[in-house]
Amino acid sequence: MSETRPIRRALLSVSDKDGLVDLGKALSERGVELLSTGGTAKALREAGLAVKDVSEVTGFPEMMDGRVKTLHPKVHGGLLALRDNEEHVSAMTEHGIVEIDLLVVNLYPFEETVAKGADYDTCIENIDIGGPAMIRAASKNHAFVTVVTDVEDYAKLVGDMDQHGGATCARFRRKLAQIAYARTAAYDAAVSTWMAGAIGVETPRRRAVAGTLAQTMRYGENPHQKAAFYKDGSDRPGVATAKQLQGKELSYNNINDTDAAFELVSEFAPADGPACAIIKHANPCGVARGATLAEAYSRAFDCDRTSAFGGIIALNQPLDAETAKEIAEIFTEVVIAPQILPEAAEIFAKKKNLRLLETGGLPDPRAVGTTIRQVSGGYLVQDKDTGHVSLEDLKVVTKRAPTEDELRDLLFAWKVAKHVKSNAIVYVNDGATVGVGAGQMSRVDSTRIAARKSQDMAAELGLDAPLTKGSVVASDAFFPFPDGLLTAAEAGATAVIQPGGSMRDDTVIAAADEAGIAMVFSGMRHFRH
């Protein structure tokens, strides 16, 4: 491959007109002939640039509402011809095909059309055909042709041309070709994913996943691992769409933990009152409601002050100055909230390393979605866990029914347990977690660990007894034996929520009755591995 290739003729056809006129002027000033189509040609002409319509090159007008305009041998021949192949050059001469040295194309806004909730036919009309075809042709022939698909590469193109006397270098063309193939792949992934949903195919034969690079990172979970963050283009409020107001760049672990924190706190509607979730290593170490946001934070913090150090704090309401002052008392990695009030931002400005994120809203915990996890040789795909239970869903299975206060705490604990790694046990007392056991191989161990944490905090806070006394307990899956339930009872729990469904349910229920514990079945499991 020759190192440089001069650009004498360019074909521009873009839906996104940002930067178009500046690029057209830059190319024209460097002696490049401009070919174009439809709205792109019109925008260039209105800027006073000389443009030749593609229809003049092909000898055919645009037809079928613009569906057919660049799908022609004189376009694709100009893109695909090998300039050092005598047969190709001869064919170009014989058929009047001119070389196209530069292709600038961005595609019909299909993803944006879907995001706006357009109907089926409108989405179909926004599937680009000519654009991807030309991009693939030019990318294949990158030995001779430069292809640009992203506005952010316009300035780089002009810079490379200036560096090489109006030509582009092979390394730059290869890089642009890779970007172009990734763009068409992502575009096709978006189309196929949308269509599968539109026609009700739950498990398509082939599934394509795409993303756009948002950030390269110093390292991944550990310093020896390379990492990057990609966005999928969705507008779900959260860490991917948040505005970072201050602080160091988010790390791999920061992003993972912040996502876990904000998804958890979104379970608690702002209209029902302030709520706070504190996360460490993707597990909650404290979740609480309060009369104020500051009180919610304080109560969440008191669940496990040791683990909260260096944690992630998520709030379901705008962060105010009072809450900011409380949070600023300890080292915190990230604070994320729907809104950061100016007085709160001013307080955190003194903590330069703290990452402060504003999302503009809360995600809908019941909105459908997909989760993907890689395994060796493939990946697992499942529906997002949008499971929800209400008071009417609960089945009382013990002789004693829970009190109104216990029911309220049971539902609170159940929402938290959904976001705790299995085996999950969550003790709650008066709208605040007082013990969390996560990620243990034995459910009994989770129950014991959570109770022990409450004992440790009681000592630290100078309480006469752990707050597990008079608490309720949520278990993300059924108790296979009475031992876990009895451990919770020993810790002082008075009511339990669990899915039920064990072969030994009767034995567990009998144990609860003997211990005087009220128990309800949710009928739903929340494993989180």
FENMOTA-V949389 format. One record per helix or strand of 3 or more residues. SS is the DSSP state (H for helix, E for strand). FROM is the first residue (numbers start at 0). LEN is the number of residues. If there is no record, write none. Layout:
ss = [SS:SS]
from = [FROM:FROM]
len = [LEN:LEN]
This chain:
ss = [E:E:H:E:H:H:H:H:E:H:H:H:E:H:E:H:E:E:E:H:H:E:E:H:H:E:H:E:H:E:E:E:H:H:E:E:H:E:H:E:H:E]
from = [3:8:19:32:37:53:72:85:101:109:119:129:145:150:166:169:211:227:242:251:269:273:282:292:304:310:320:331:341:354:369:377:390:403:424:431:442:471:481:494:504:517]
len = [3:6:10:4:9:5:8:10:5:6:6:11:3:13:3:29:5:4:4:14:3:7:8:9:4:5:7:6:7:4:6:6:3:14:4:6:19:4:9:4:11:4]
